[in-house]
Amino acid sequence: MKTNVKSVKLTPALLKRIIEEEVGKFGPEKDVEKKADDTEEVDADEIADSLDKHIDFMKALKIEEGRLTKRLARVQEARKRAQKALIARV
């Protein structure tokens, strides 16, 4: 299967133009020092507490998922029994 892709020789000038276009998509250049002043500093222990909370939440979700999976299995089994009973009566 042929594709209609035209190959273009990559010259240093073309490569430079492509790079300039991509850099232009980033927007205006910002001063690093100014950005550093705007950044809020956070202690490492605050981040660790946050991570602990997220991990605990994920563990709780896993436990809840197990409970719901067991309940779903019971509901599906009851549905199968009810369906068999209905078919037996008909």
C-alpha positions as CSV (number, residue, x, y, z in Angstrom):
1,M,0.0,0.0,0.0
2,K,1.5,3.3,-1.1
3,T,1.1,6.5,0.9
4,N,1.1,9.9,-0.6
5,V,3.8,11.3,1.6
6,K,6.3,13.6,0.0
7,S,9.8,13.3,1.5
8,V,11.6,16.5,2.2
9,K,15.3,16.8,2.6
10,L,16.1,18.1,6.1
11,T,18.6,20.9,5.6
12,P,20.1,22.9,8.5
13,A,18.1,26.0,7.5
14,L,14.8,23.9,7.4
15,L,15.6,22.4,10.8
16,K,16.4,25.8,12.3
17,R,13.0,27.1,10.9
18,I,11.1,24.2,12.4
19,I,12.8,24.7,15.8
20,E,12.0,28.4,15.8
21,E,8.3,27.6,15.0
22,E,8.1,25.1,17.8
23,V,9.8,27.5,20.3
24,G,7.3,30.2,19.2
25,K,4.4,28.0,20.3
26,F,5.6,28.2,23.9
27,G,4.6,31.8,24.2
28,P,6.7,34.7,25.5
29,E,9.8,33.9,27.4
30,K,9.5,34.6,31.2
31,D,12.1,35.6,33.6
32,V,13.2,32.7,35.8
33,E,13.9,35.0,38.8
34,K,10.4,36.5,38.6
35,K,8.9,33.0,38.4
36,A,10.9,31.9,41.4
37,D,9.5,34.8,43.5
38,D,5.9,33.8,42.6
39,T,6.4,30.2,43.5
40,E,5.1,29.1,46.9
41,E,7.5,27.0,49.0
42,V,6.1,24.0,50.8
43,D,7.8,22.0,53.5
44,A,8.6,18.3,52.7
45,D,6.7,17.1,55.7
46,E,3.5,18.6,54.3
47,I,4.0,16.8,51.1
48,A,4.7,13.6,52.9
49,D,1.5,14.0,55.0
50,S,-0.5,14.6,51.8
51,L,1.0,11.5,50.2
52,D,0.2,9.4,53.2
53,K,-3.4,10.5,53.0
54,H,-3.6,9.6,49.3
55,I,-2.1,6.2,50.0
56,D,-4.5,5.6,52.9
57,F,-7.4,6.6,50.7
58,M,-6.3,4.2,47.9
59,K,-6.1,1.4,50.5
60,A,-9.6,2.2,51.7
61,L,-10.9,2.2,48.1
62,K,-9.3,-1.2,47.5
63,I,-11.1,-2.6,50.6
64,E,-14.4,-1.1,49.4
65,E,-13.9,-2.5,45.9
66,G,-13.5,-6.0,47.5
67,R,-16.7,-5.6,49.4
68,L,-18.6,-4.4,46.3
69,T,-17.1,-7.3,44.3
70,K,-18.4,-9.8,46.8
71,R,-21.8,-8.1,46.9
72,L,-22.0,-8.1,43.1
73,A,-21.2,-11.8,43.0
74,R,-24.1,-12.5,45.5
75,V,-26.5,-10.3,43.4
76,Q,-25.5,-12.1,40.2
77,E,-26.0,-15.5,41.8
78,A,-29.4,-14.5,43.1
79,R,-30.3,-13.3,39.7
80,K,-29.3,-16.6,38.1
81,R,-31.4,-18.5,40.7
82,A,-34.4,-16.3,40.0
83,Q,-34.0,-16.7,36.3
84,K,-33.8,-20.5,36.6
85,A,-36.9,-20.5,38.8
86,L,-38.8,-18.4,36.3
87,I,-37.8,-20.6,33.4
88,A,-38.8,-23.7,35.4
89,R,-42.3,-22.3,36.0
90,V,-42.9,-21.4,32.3
